[in-house]
Amino acid sequence: MALKLKKCPACGEYNLTESCRKCKTKTVETHYKHLKIRDAPNSDEYFKDH
């Protein structure tokens, strides 16, 4: 059985259960948007001083 990420339509809380832990509303299946590494800021300046 694969775990599916679910989101509460009422409060926006993400979890893996059929109902929201905060407001007890039925959750719906959703997907997680991964950030793209190429969109990350350049860290060369940060590590130059450390």
Residue pairs with C-beta under 8 A, 6 or more apart in sequence:
3 16
4 16
4 29
5 14
5 16
5 29
5 30
5 31
5 32
6 14
6 15
6 16
6 17
6 18
6 27
6 28
6 29
6 30
7 13
7 14
7 27
7 28
7 30
8 14
8 15
8 20
8 22
8 23
8 25
8 27
9 25
9 27
9 28
10 20
10 23
10 25
11 20
11 22
11 23
11 25
13 20
13 21
13 22
13 23
14 30
14 32
15 21
15 27
17 27
18 26
18 27
19 25
19 26
19 27
20 26
20 27
